[in-house]
């Protein structure tokens, strides 16, 4: 990964840095549930991300294959628009610290905000919050992704 600028200086460099196979650990917190039994969950998995070029009006796209096996494509327009699987989904913003923020609106009025940043070329962190239409927090999660730099042993 030495050919990638670090930290990423612009959105295109950020998207290129996302390309790879990642080992992922996600911890989720359900903020709206009553009681103490099922408010937290953690999952480990593999995540593959491919960075691809798009049409001239776009910055690029990420094809994401999560542990569930259902791939999705995030397309980043230069004007800050974000599409998921070809449908308008929200907005993105690249911050001066080299992180990227995604804001995804769901049909039920829930807004999901994800902030992604790199602390090393092979270590990516993601935090996600979901709020309802009135701004009440529903869920939060934190994810640590470590780039797989060699093939896993069989």
C-alpha positions in Angstrom: 0.0 0.0 0.0 3.0 2.3 -0.1 1.7 3.9 -3.4 -1.3 5.3 -1.6 -0.9 8.8 0.0 -1.3 8.8 3.7 -3.2 10.4 5.2 -5.5 10.8 2.3 -5.4 14.4 1.1 -8.6 14.3 -1.1 -11.8 12.3 -1.6 -10.3 10.3 -4.5 -7.3 9.3 -2.4 -9.6 8.3 0.4 -11.7 6.0 -1.8 -8.6 4.4 -3.3 -7.3 3.7 0.2 -10.5 1.8 1.0 -9.8 -0.8 -1.7 -8.8 -4.2 -0.2 -9.8 -7.1 1.9 -10.6 -6.2 5.5 -11.0 -8.2 8.7 -13.7 -6.4 10.6 -15.0 -6.3 14.2 -18.2 -4.3 14.7 -19.9 -3.6 18.0 -23.5 -2.4 17.9 -25.5 -0.7 20.6 -29.3 -0.5 20.5 -30.2 2.7 22.3 -34.0 2.4 22.2 -34.4 -1.1 23.8 -35.8 -1.6 27.3 -33.8 -3.8 29.7 -30.3 -5.0 29.7 -30.4 -8.3 27.8 -30.0 -7.5 24.1 -28.7 -3.9 24.0 -25.3 -4.9 22.6 -23.9 -7.2 20.0 -20.5 -7.8 18.3 -19.7 -9.5 15.1 -16.5 -10.4 13.3 -16.3 -10.8 9.6 -14.6 -10.3 6.3 -15.3 -7.2 4.2 -14.1 -6.8 0.6 -14.1 -3.3 -0.9 -13.3 -2.5 -4.5 -12.7 1.1 -5.6 -13.8 1.7 -9.2 -13.9 4.7 -11.5 -17.2 6.1 -12.6 -18.6 8.4 -15.3 -17.1 11.9 -15.6 -19.7 13.4 -13.2 -18.6 11.1 -10.5 -15.7 10.9 -8.1 -15.7 7.1 -8.0 -17.5 4.2 -6.4 -17.0 1.6 -3.8 -18.3 -1.9 -4.3 -18.7 -3.4 -0.8 -19.2 -7.1 -0.1 -20.0 -7.5 3.6 -20.1 -10.7 5.7 -23.8 -11.1 4.7 -22.8 -11.6 1.1 -25.2 -9.0 -0.2 -23.0 -6.6 -2.2 -23.8 -2.9 -2.5 -22.3 -0.1 -4.6 -21.8 3.4 -3.2 -21.3 6.0 -5.9 -19.8 9.4 -5.0 -20.8 12.4 -7.1 -18.4 15.3 -7.2 -21.2 17.6 -5.8 -21.4 15.6 -2.6 -24.3 13.4 -3.6 -24.2 9.7 -2.6 -26.1 6.9 -4.4 -26.5 3.3 -3.2 -27.1 0.6 -5.9 -28.0 3.4 -8.4 -30.6 5.1 -6.2 -30.0 8.5 -4.5 -29.2 7.7 -0.9 -27.7 10.8 0.8 -24.6 12.9 0.9 -20.9 12.6 1.6 -18.3 15.0 3.0 -14.5 14.8 3.1 -13.1 16.5 6.2 -9.7 18.3 6.4 -8.4 15.6 8.9 -8.6 13.0 6.0 -11.9 11.4 7.2 -15.1 11.0 5.3 -18.6 11.3 6.5 -21.6 9.6 4.9 -25.2 10.7 5.6 -27.8 8.1 4.5 -31.5 8.8 4.7 -33.8 5.7 4.9 -37.4 5.7 3.6 -38.7 5.4 7.2 -37.1 8.7 8.2 -34.1 7.3 10.0 -30.9 9.1 9.3 -27.7 7.1 9.4 -24.4 9.0 9.8 -21.1 7.1 9.4 -17.7 8.6 9.9 -14.7 6.7 8.4 -11.1 7.5 9.1 -7.7 5.8 8.8 -5.1 5.8 11.6 -2.7 3.8 9.5 -2.8 2.7 5.9 -4.0 -0.8 7.0 -6.2 0.3 9.9 -9.6 1.9 9.3 -12.1 3.0 12.0 -15.8 3.6 11.4 -18.4 5.0 13.8 -22.1 5.0 12.9 -25.1 6.6 14.6 -28.8 6.2 13.6 -31.4 8.7 14.7 -35.2 8.9 14.0 -37.0 11.7 12.2 -37.1 13.7 15.4 -33.4 13.3 16.2 -33.8 10.6 18.9 -30.8 8.2 18.9 -31.7 4.7 18.0 -28.5 2.8 17.4 -24.7 3.3 17.5 -21.9 1.2 16.3 -18.1 1.2 16.2 -16.1 -0.9 13.7 -12.4 -1.6 13.5 -11.2 -2.8 10.1 -7.7 -4.3 9.6 -6.5 -4.7 6.0 -5.6 -8.3 5.1 -2.1 -7.9 3.6 -1.5 -11.6 2.9 -3.8 -14.6 2.0 -5.4 -16.3 4.9 -3.9 -19.7 5.8 -6.2 -22.6 4.9 
